[in-house]
Amino acid sequence: MKTLVFAEKPSVGKDIARILGAGRRGEGFLEGQDYIVTWGFGHLVSLGHPEVQNPTWQKWSLDTLPMLPQIWKLSVLSSSQQQYDNVAKLFNREDVGLIINGADAGREGELIFRLVYQHSGCNRPIKRLWISSMTDEAIKHGFDDLRPGEKYEPLAQAALCRSRADWLVGMNLTRAYTKRLNSMFTLGRVQTPTLAMVVNRHLEIQNFVAKDYWEVNAVFSDFSALWFDPEADEYPSRIDVADKAKELADRLKGTQAVVHSVKKTKKKQSPPSLYDLTTLQREANSKYSMTAADSLAVLQTLYEKRKVVTYPRTDSRFLSDDIFPTIEKRLATLPAQYDEYLGWLRNNRPTKDKRIFNDAKVSDHHAIIPTEKKVTDTSGWPQAEINIYDMVVRRFLAAFYPDHEYLSTTVVMRSGKDNFKATGRVISEEGWRVIYTKRQQAVEKTSDKASEPGVEDEENEQSLPDLKKGDTRLVEDAVLLTKKTKPPSAYTEATLLQAMETAGKLIESEELRDAMKDSGLGTPATRAEIIEKLIRVDYMQRDKKKLVPTPKGIQLVEVAASEIKSPEMTGSWEKRLSDMARGKEDPDAFMGDIASFVSIIIEQIKNARNLHSSAAAPRHQSASSARPEAKTDARPETRSVPRSDARPATSAAPAKTPIVRQTFGECPACGRGQIIEGARGFGCNRFKEGCNYVVWKEFYGKKITQSAIDLLIQGKTTRMIKGFVLEDGRTVAGRLSMKEDRSGIELVVVKE
C-alpha cells in the first residue's frame, strides 16, 4: 500500500516529493515507489453559499433571516474543481492506505485539509506532518516524527467552528444591512470591529479641538531644565494660561537655582524579543513603508522558495527548547556581512536563556528565525527580500547579545518655590544595540520612524555635568515655549496591526484582555488580508502611510450594532476557540451561542425604525436574487441585479414644466425607448411601460467606466474588468453583458 501526502500548495508539494523520491508526474500529483504527493491551491473546498445550504435562501430577503444551517453543506471552489477531482480520486484510490496531512501546521492548514478529506468521502487513517521550516533537513525530520491525526481533532474542530461562525455572522449581517440600507455592505466577525477602530480614530481626529499651552525651559551655563509642578497628576510641565507662563519666565531670569536632588540609576535594557509575524509587519511598515500584505508575501518567499527563514505565520516570540542545539549552526550559515557581530558570539557562546527559550510560550510555531541553510550572498535578491531577511537576522543576533546598560541621571533644581527637571544618560555598555547602531543612519534616510526596536525615546535627554546636592547655577535665560495639544495620530498599518493584535485598551475584562494579547482581532496569518479587504470593499483607503475610512465605511460603523463592532465579542470568541483547540471547549455549545448572537442582532436590525446615518455612502445595488448556485464545474458564474431595483433614480420634474432629457441612443432591450441618465445609472425611459433595462454606474462595488457603460448601452459585452466584490467578500474579475431576458446586465465571472 502507498502513502498519500497532501500539501497546501504545489511548490511545497514538489519539495516534499523530491525528498520522498516521488518523481513520476501525474495529473495534479507526483508519484514514487512508496509515496504519492498531491496538493491544493490553498482552499479547494469551502462552506457552501446560502443557496447551497437551502435553495430558498437564494433570494436576498429579510424574511429568510437568520439563515442557520442544521447540516452544513460544502462546495468545491469553481476555480479549483479540476484539482479537487484529482485529489479526491487519489484520496480514495485502492492502493492508498494512509493519508498524511502536510498542509501548513496551524488552524487554517488543518481546515484546508479536513474540508477536502470530508467532502471526498475518504475514511483512510490520517497522520500529521508538523514542521516549522522548509529546508530538506526539517522536512526529513518531520517525516521521521509523524504525529497521529486524532491528536489534531480539537484543532480541526476549532478551525471548522471558526469558519462556520464567520459564515453565520458574515452572510446574515451582510444581507440584513444590505437590505435595510438598500446598498451593498459586507460585514464580518473580524473586519467590522477593525473598521470600527479606524473610523473611531478618524472621528476623534476630526472632532479634536487644539488648545494652546506653554512650557518654560530654564537655561543654565552648561545644561537646561524644564519647569514642572510636583503636585500635578498629569502633564506637570504644562501651563494653560499664557500670562502666567510669561510672568514665570520673566521672574526666573537672573535668579539663582539650587540643586535639590540628584538621582543616578544604573539601568539595563534587554534585547528585543524575537519576531512573530505581526511585530515584523509593524516594523517593516514603519521602516520601509511596506504593507502588511507585502511583508507577508516576502516572508513567504524567504520561507518557501529560498528556505532561509522559518514558518512566518506565527504568533509566538519564543523558541522551543529543542531549537537550542541548532543555534550555533544557524549562526554559522549567515552571510559574511554579519561577521563583525558573529565574532563576539564565537567568544561568548549562546546560553539557554528563558527569555528566549520557553516551551510554554510556543503553540503551533516558534518565532521567526534564520534556518540552517547556508546563505553566501544576498546582493542579487530583490531589495524587499534583503530588507526583511536583514530584519530577521539582526533580531536573531541581538537576542544572544548582552543587555544595553547605561547610567540614568535625573536632576531637580529649585529657584524659590519653582522646580525644574533635567534628565541625561551615560552609556556604560552598548550591548545588543551595537547590532543596530551602524545601520541607523542608512535607515533614517528611508524611514520617517527609524528608531530601532526596544530603544527608549532619548529626545529630551542631554549630557549633564557632574552635579551634587546644594550646587548652584544662575538662570541665564528662561525660554517660553508655546505649544498646542495634538489629536491622536491616524492609524498606519503598523499601529493598526498593533491595535488588532492586542485591542487591550478596548476591553474591560482582564481575562478577555489576556486572550486578546494572544489572539486579538484576527490571527497573524489573516490580519494583512483583513486590512486589504477593507480597502477592496471601499471601507477605507491609504493616504500615504495613513489609513483613513471612506464615507461608506463611516456609514456602516454608525449604523452597525454595537456588539458586532466591539473587540470584546471577538476576544470572547477567540478565547473559546483557543480553548477548543486544546480540548477545553464544547463545539456544539460554542456554535449554539454564535447562532443565538446572530439571531438577536438580526431581530434588532429588522425592528430598527430608522437605520441610517449622516454619512453619505456610494450607492450599491442589492443582490437579492443574484446568487447562483455554487459552481462545481468550470463554467463561468453569472451574477445579476434584482428587477425590483432595475431602474435608474431620476428626479421628478416640477408639474407643468417638462424637462428635455438627454438621450444616449435606442434601448437595446425593448428597441422602442431611449436610454437616459439617472443618479445611479443609465436606463430605458419606458420603465413605466415595463422595460427594466438598466446599466448601473456602480456594480458589485466596482465603479464602471464610461467606455464600459457605452458598450452596455449598445447591448455589447465589456472587456475583462477586475475588482468586483461579491457579497461573501470575494474579489473577482469578469465581463458585463446583457442578460438573456434583456431585463438588465449581469456579471460573468471568468476568473476568481
Protein Blocks (a to p, Z undefined) as FASTA:
>chain_A
ZZddddfbfklmmmmmmmnopabccehiacdfkbccdddehjabdcddfklmpmklmpgc
fklpccddfbdcddddfklmmmmmmmmmmmmgfklcbdcdfbdcdfklmmmmmmmmmmno
pabdcdddddfbfbfklmmmmmmmcccfklmmmmmmmmmmmmmmmmmmmmmmmmmmmmmn
opacdddfklmmmmmmmmmmmmmmmmpccddddddddddfkbccddddfkbfbhklbcfb
fklmmmmmmmmgopacddfbdcdddddddddddddfklmmmmmmmmnopafklmmmmmmm
mmmmnopaccfkbcbfbdcfklmmmmmmmmmmpcfklmmmmmmmmmmccdddfklncfkl
pckbccddddfbdcfbfklpcfklmmmmmmmmmmmmmmmmccdddddddddddehjbccd
ddddddfblklmlmmmmmmmmmmmmocblccehiacfklgccdddddehiacddfbacdd
dddddddddddfklmmmmmmnommmpmblklmmmmmmnogojfklmmmmmmmmmmnopac
cehjbccddfklmmmmmmpcfklmpmklmmmmmmmmmmmmnopacfklmmmmmmmmmmmm
mmmmmmpmblcdfbdcdddddfklmpccddfbfbdcdddddfklmccddddddehiacdd
ddebjafklomaccdddfkbccdfklmnopacdcdfbgghiacdfklmmmmmnopacddd
ehiacfkopacdddddddfklpaccdddfbZZ
